[in-house]
Amino acid sequence: MPDTEKIKIGILTQPFALLDPWEIELFDQLAELEFVEISVLIFDGRTQPIVQKKAKGLRRLWPGNFLWRWQQAIEKKLFTPVKVHSERVKLLFDTVPQCSMTPIRRGFVDFFEDAESEKIRHLDLDIVLRHEFNIIKGDILNVPKYGVWSLHHGDNFVNRGGPAGFWEIVEGHESIGVTLQQLTPELDGGRIIEKGFYNNGWSHNKNRQLIQFSSIQLVLKNIRKVRFGKFATTHSLTYSYPLYRSPGALATLVYLYKFYKVLIGTFILRLTPSKGENVWKVYIGKGDFLHAPLFRVKEIPLPKGEFWADPFLFEKDGVKYLFFERYKFDTGIACISVGVLEDGKVSNVQDVIDDGTHMSYPNVFEDQGEIFMIPETCAKKRLEVYRAVQFPFQWELYSTAFEGEVLADVNFMRDEEGKAWIFFSKGFWFDLNSDLYIYQVDSPKMGIIYPHMQNPVIIDARIARNGGKIYKKDGKYFRPSQRNVFGKYGFGLNINEIKELTLENYREEKIVSAYPSFRPNLTGFHHVDDHEKFFLIDASTRKH
């Protein structure tokens, strides 16, 4: 659609006081978009809206129901919910035109007669977002140009029903899907707009919060697709699983076992932080990572009381300088360090960037004859680029960008045409693993920044977050990425070949996934730095 034409959106919504925090956040981000006009708020006009009935009588005493309610109450105490305050959304509810609709209740269906649809037809809406009412039927589905959109917090190929983020734990799924649908008259036959996939943790409460807030980007991304003429839908595939409902006694007991097993284990690890799972070490291997037997890698010795991760090697004047995240247990903070790598050992280790905030992922690269570094500085809520003043030990802050945003693991590359690109993850502080963003930039100065039209180009914790610098081999570009699944950060590593990179399109193909099975006691694996005749990786271990 033309750049000057705004996308008109209507929202089926509850009153402001009844909104969930994630809905307030979504509406806030929608209101911030200059190319979006929220044209109408649509409320349930029935004098006695249908609400879900609570269990009564003997059903309230049924063990599964009691245990489930008891566990929910405990998790609300254990995990502080995200709170969202938005004056912009309050103003939105005070100023945007409103209307009420009174659909006919038919079982679980809210049927909108033609007379109800006529209330908004004249608005020429592009999209209606569903945040109220039950299963929607009737002519209202045909009113907006691009349909009525609804988020299902589950992968509708394997999970239809609820509660969101619960059954994936009980059944041991590696990830939790979220499906953005364009509703159709067929029951459970909505067309798929896009799916996102998120790391499946061990707490239903935390899972629900994660997928609710993180899936906001699914909606915003596809609204941008409408703007750029990229919007498309696909059919839902055959569904061969049951319709999931609130858990009974058996499912609740399985969940409680898994939940408290992790909770108690986490508590024990916190009592002995230097002997926990997140003790990362660096390893060196010969040859090409894509074809290497990982059991042959050699561990690089490291001092007591610290761990090393995120290795980046830069060779200059025949000397191999290894940059890495250096985490010290006594301070609980990591800095950027460098040492000389020779014969499988690192010597002359010095801290080169240490300002008292946590830093990692020291991506060192050469561009236009100068040497730069982009470390992860998410604690500062901005991207920082450093330039070598006296390589490798002296660096100066060269430029900053994305002020106020939480970014992780930034990669810089130039393509065959010399165009510069940056890749990174960003999001809420509790999820930096699910989304991959791409921007075209002028140079490490970050003076000109163009966002990719399909940002985030990937919404999938199984493959999104960078796991090492992008490298070129045999004329092809490869992007290492982390595989964050089964509630684990750094469960494995992927190598993906970049097939297409323009401001309009991005496409990559996963070549291989590797896991920390090549040594006993390894628990994580999330980074590779590949070179012509050797490679460096990191892996976490249970013992220090």
NULODREN-749173 format. One line per field, with one value per residue (C-alpha): chain; residue in one letter; x, y, z negated. Coordinates in steps of 0.5 Angstrom, whole numbers, plus 500, padded with zeros to 3 digits. Layout:
! residues N
cadena: (A;...)
residuo: (A;...)
c1: (X;...)
c2: (Y;...)
c3: (Z;...)
***
This chain:
! residues 544
cadena: (A;A;A;A;A;A;A;A;A;A;A;A;A;A;A;A;A;A;A;A;A;A;A;A;A;A;A;A;A;A;A;A;A;A;A;A;A;A;A;A;A;A;A;A;A;A;A;A;A;A;A;A;A;A;A;A;A;A;A;A;A;A;A;A;A;A;A;A;A;A;A;A;A;A;A;A;A;A;A;A;A;A;A;A;A;A;A;A;A;A;A;A;A;A;A;A;A;A;A;A;A;A;A;A;A;A;A;A;A;A;A;A;A;A;A;A;A;A;A;A;A;A;A;A;A;A;A;A;A;A;A;A;A;A;A;A;A;A;A;A;A;A;A;A;A;A;A;A;A;A;A;A;A;A;A;A;A;A;A;A;A;A;A;A;A;A;A;A;A;A;A;A;A;A;A;A;A;A;A;A;A;A;A;A;A;A;A;A;A;A;A;A;A;A;A;A;A;A;A;A;A;A;A;A;A;A;A;A;A;A;A;A;A;A;A;A;A;A;A;A;A;A;A;A;A;A;A;A;A;A;A;A;A;A;A;A;A;A;A;A;A;A;A;A;A;A;A;A;A;A;A;A;A;A;A;A;A;A;A;A;A;A;A;A;A;A;A;A;A;A;A;A;A;A;A;A;A;A;A;A;A;A;A;A;A;A;A;A;A;A;A;A;A;A;A;A;A;A;A;A;A;A;A;A;A;A;A;A;A;A;A;A;A;A;A;A;A;A;A;A;A;A;A;A;A;A;A;A;A;A;A;A;A;A;A;A;A;A;A;A;A;A;A;A;A;A;A;A;A;A;A;A;A;A;A;A;A;A;A;A;A;A;A;A;A;A;A;A;A;A;A;A;A;A;A;A;A;A;A;A;A;A;A;A;A;A;A;A;A;A;A;A;A;A;A;A;A;A;A;A;A;A;A;A;A;A;A;A;A;A;A;A;A;A;A;A;A;A;A;A;A;A;A;A;A;A;A;A;A;A;A;A;A;A;A;A;A;A;A;A;A;A;A;A;A;A;A;A;A;A;A;A;A;A;A;A;A;A;A;A;A;A;A;A;A;A;A;A;A;A;A;A;A;A;A;A;A;A;A;A;A;A;A;A;A;A;A;A;A;A;A;A;A;A;A;A;A;A;A;A;A;A;A;A;A;A;A;A;A;A;A;A;A;A;A;A;A;A;A;A;A;A;A;A;A;A;A;A;A;A;A;A;A;A;A;A;A;A;A;A;A;A;A;A)
residuo: (M;P;D;T;E;K;I;K;I;G;I;L;T;Q;P;F;A;L;L;D;P;W;E;I;E;L;F;D;Q;L;A;E;L;E;F;V;E;I;S;V;L;I;F;D;G;R;T;Q;P;I;V;Q;K;K;A;K;G;L;R;R;L;W;P;G;N;F;L;W;R;W;Q;Q;A;I;E;K;K;L;F;T;P;V;K;V;H;S;E;R;V;K;L;L;F;D;T;V;P;Q;C;S;M;T;P;I;R;R;G;F;V;D;F;F;E;D;A;E;S;E;K;I;R;H;L;D;L;D;I;V;L;R;H;E;F;N;I;I;K;G;D;I;L;N;V;P;K;Y;G;V;W;S;L;H;H;G;D;N;F;V;N;R;G;G;P;A;G;F;W;E;I;V;E;G;H;E;S;I;G;V;T;L;Q;Q;L;T;P;E;L;D;G;G;R;I;I;E;K;G;F;Y;N;N;G;W;S;H;N;K;N;R;Q;L;I;Q;F;S;S;I;Q;L;V;L;K;N;I;R;K;V;R;F;G;K;F;A;T;T;H;S;L;T;Y;S;Y;P;L;Y;R;S;P;G;A;L;A;T;L;V;Y;L;Y;K;F;Y;K;V;L;I;G;T;F;I;L;R;L;T;P;S;K;G;E;N;V;W;K;V;Y;I;G;K;G;D;F;L;H;A;P;L;F;R;V;K;E;I;P;L;P;K;G;E;F;W;A;D;P;F;L;F;E;K;D;G;V;K;Y;L;F;F;E;R;Y;K;F;D;T;G;I;A;C;I;S;V;G;V;L;E;D;G;K;V;S;N;V;Q;D;V;I;D;D;G;T;H;M;S;Y;P;N;V;F;E;D;Q;G;E;I;F;M;I;P;E;T;C;A;K;K;R;L;E;V;Y;R;A;V;Q;F;P;F;Q;W;E;L;Y;S;T;A;F;E;G;E;V;L;A;D;V;N;F;M;R;D;E;E;G;K;A;W;I;F;F;S;K;G;F;W;F;D;L;N;S;D;L;Y;I;Y;Q;V;D;S;P;K;M;G;I;I;Y;P;H;M;Q;N;P;V;I;I;D;A;R;I;A;R;N;G;G;K;I;Y;K;K;D;G;K;Y;F;R;P;S;Q;R;N;V;F;G;K;Y;G;F;G;L;N;I;N;E;I;K;E;L;T;L;E;N;Y;R;E;E;K;I;V;S;A;Y;P;S;F;R;P;N;L;T;G;F;H;H;V;D;D;H;E;K;F;F;L;I;D;A;S;T;R;K;H)
c1: (500;502;507;503;497;496;494;487;486;480;481;476;478;476;476;482;482;481;487;493;500;502;496;497;505;502;497;503;507;502;500;507;508;507;504;498;492;487;481;476;476;470;467;462;456;452;449;452;458;459;465;468;465;469;469;463;462;465;469;473;475;477;485;487;483;485;493;493;490;495;501;498;498;505;508;505;509;515;515;514;509;511;508;506;504;502;499;499;494;490;489;488;482;480;480;479;472;469;463;459;457;452;453;449;452;451;455;462;461;460;456;456;450;450;447;453;458;455;457;464;464;464;471;474;479;485;485;481;485;481;483;475;470;470;470;468;463;459;460;465;470;469;469;477;481;486;481;481;487;488;494;493;499;501;503;496;499;501;497;490;487;490;493;498;505;503;502;509;512;508;509;517;516;523;519;513;509;505;500;498;492;487;480;475;468;471;472;479;480;484;489;496;499;506;508;514;517;520;524;520;522;520;515;508;507;514;512;506;509;514;510;505;510;515;509;508;513;509;503;508;512;506;503;509;508;502;505;510;506;509;503;501;497;497;493;493;495;492;491;492;492;487;484;487;484;485;490;487;490;495;498;498;502;507;508;509;515;518;517;520;526;528;527;530;536;537;537;542;546;546;549;555;555;563;561;554;553;554;562;564;571;574;576;580;579;583;580;573;568;562;566;570;569;568;571;578;578;583;581;584;587;584;585;581;575;573;570;571;566;565;572;573;580;584;590;595;602;603;600;593;590;584;578;573;568;572;567;570;566;568;565;559;561;564;569;573;580;585;591;596;594;600;600;593;595;593;598;599;592;589;583;582;574;572;567;564;558;557;560;561;561;567;566;573;573;577;573;576;583;581;580;573;570;562;562;555;553;546;547;547;541;545;550;557;562;570;576;583;587;593;591;590;590;588;581;576;569;568;560;553;546;540;539;535;534;537;541;545;550;552;555;558;559;560;557;559;557;560;554;555;550;549;545;543;537;533;527;525;530;527;528;534;534;527;528;533;534;538;539;543;548;553;559;561;560;553;551;546;541;536;531;530;523;521;524;525;527;527;522;525;529;531;535;535;540;547;553;559;561;558;564;565;568;568;564;558;556;555;551;552;546;544;539;536;531;528;529;536;541;546;543;546;549;547;550;546;548;545;542;539;540;537;533;526;528;532;533;538;538;540;546;547;546;551;550;555;555;562;565;562;559;558;551;551;554;553;559;564;569;571;578;581;585;582;576;574;568;566;562;559;561;558;565;570)
c2: (500;507;510;516;511;509;502;502;498;496;492;488;489;489;496;498;496;489;488;484;487;484;487;494;493;491;497;502;499;500;507;509;506;512;508;506;509;505;507;504;500;495;493;487;491;485;487;481;479;471;469;463;459;457;450;449;444;437;439;444;439;434;433;436;442;444;442;446;452;452;451;457;461;459;461;468;469;466;470;477;479;484;490;495;502;506;513;513;507;510;516;512;509;516;519;513;512;507;502;496;490;485;478;472;467;460;455;457;462;469;470;477;478;483;489;489;488;495;499;499;497;505;505;501;498;494;489;488;485;480;481;480;475;468;464;469;467;472;477;481;476;479;487;488;488;483;480;479;477;472;470;463;462;455;452;450;444;440;444;447;449;451;453;457;454;448;442;443;442;436;433;435;439;443;449;453;455;461;462;468;467;470;468;464;461;454;452;451;453;460;461;462;468;466;462;464;459;460;456;452;453;449;454;455;462;464;460;464;471;469;467;473;479;476;474;482;482;477;482;488;484;482;489;492;486;489;496;493;489;482;480;472;467;459;453;450;443;436;436;430;431;432;439;441;443;445;439;434;430;426;432;436;431;430;438;439;433;437;444;442;438;444;449;445;444;451;453;448;451;458;456;453;458;456;449;450;448;455;454;456;453;455;449;449;444;443;443;446;446;443;437;436;430;435;429;431;438;440;444;451;451;457;460;458;462;464;462;464;464;467;466;471;470;476;474;480;480;473;473;470;474;471;475;473;474;473;472;472;469;473;479;476;480;479;484;483;480;478;474;470;464;459;451;451;455;463;467;475;475;482;486;491;493;493;499;495;493;486;485;479;477;481;481;483;485;489;494;499;498;499;494;495;491;490;487;485;491;490;492;499;498;500;498;500;500;500;502;499;505;501;493;489;492;499;501;507;508;510;510;508;506;504;508;505;498;491;488;481;478;483;481;486;483;486;482;481;488;492;493;493;489;488;482;482;479;484;484;484;483;476;474;475;469;469;474;476;483;485;493;495;501;505;503;501;509;507;514;511;505;502;497;490;490;484;485;481;476;470;469;462;461;454;458;466;468;469;464;467;471;470;468;466;459;457;463;462;466;462;464;460;461;458;453;455;449;445;451;451;457;454;447;447;450;451;453;456;458;465;464;471;478;484;490;486;479;474;467;462;454;450;446;442;442;440;439;438;430;430;430;427;432;438;441;447;449;456;459;457;462;458;460;457;451;451;453;455;453;454;449;449;444;441;442;447)
c3: (500;501;496;495;493;486;484;481;475;471;464;461;454;446;442;441;433;435;440;439;439;445;449;446;449;455;456;454;459;464;462;463;471;475;481;477;475;469;472;467;461;461;454;452;451;448;441;438;442;442;437;436;430;424;422;417;411;411;418;414;409;415;414;420;420;413;414;421;417;411;416;420;413;411;418;418;411;414;420;420;426;431;430;436;435;441;441;449;448;443;448;453;450;448;455;460;463;460;461;458;461;459;462;461;456;459;455;455;461;462;468;471;475;481;477;472;478;481;475;477;485;487;483;489;484;486;480;474;468;463;456;454;455;456;463;468;474;478;483;479;481;488;486;486;492;489;484;477;473;467;463;461;456;458;465;468;471;465;459;460;453;447;442;446;444;440;444;447;441;439;446;446;452;454;456;455;461;462;468;471;475;480;478;482;482;481;474;472;480;479;484;482;482;479;473;468;463;456;451;447;440;433;431;434;431;434;440;441;440;445;450;449;449;454;459;460;465;469;470;471;476;480;480;483;488;490;491;496;500;497;493;494;491;491;490;483;484;481;474;470;463;458;456;450;443;436;433;429;423;427;432;426;422;428;428;421;421;427;424;417;419;423;418;412;417;419;411;410;416;413;407;410;416;418;419;423;430;433;433;440;443;450;454;461;466;473;480;482;477;481;482;476;471;465;460;462;460;455;448;447;440;436;429;423;421;428;434;441;447;454;457;463;466;470;473;474;476;476;468;466;461;458;455;450;445;438;433;425;420;414;418;422;428;435;438;445;445;450;450;455;457;459;458;456;450;448;445;444;442;441;440;445;444;437;435;429;433;436;443;447;455;457;464;467;475;480;484;489;486;479;473;469;464;462;456;453;448;447;439;442;447;453;458;458;463;461;465;464;462;461;462;459;452;453;455;456;456;463;464;461;464;461;455;450;453;451;456;456;460;466;472;477;485;492;497;504;507;501;497;489;485;478;475;467;463;459;454;447;442;441;448;452;456;460;465;471;473;479;481;487;484;488;484;476;475;475;479;483;481;485;482;486;488;485;478;474;480;476;470;467;461;464;469;469;464;467;464;467;473;480;484;492;494;502;504;499;493;486;480;474;469;462;461;455;453;447;443;444;446;451;452;458;464;472;478;483;490;492;499;500;497;499;495;498;497;492;493;490;490;484;486;479;471;466;459;453;453;455;448;442;437;442;441;446;453;456;460;466;469;476;479;485;482;475;471;464;460;453;448;441;436;429;426;425)
***
